[in-house]
Amino acid sequence: MAERFERHRQPWTSDEVQKLLTLAKKGMPLKAIAKALTRSEESVKERAKQDGLSIAKLR
């Protein structure tokens, strides 16, 4: 259980921000982006909001 929160509240690196930007522009869903960045969906959503990015929502 301890390993689950290993990255808890880690600051975003510029590489991660670039990857987020790239994946969001490709239209990837939130879940896939979160998995690719090994971050929580909530964390990705917050960062995208800060950067003014829109993430595709699956329906």
Secondary structure, DSSP 8 states (H G I E B T S, - for coil): -GGGGTTTT----HHHHHHHHHHHHHT-BHHHHHHHHTS-HHHHHHHHHHHT---B---
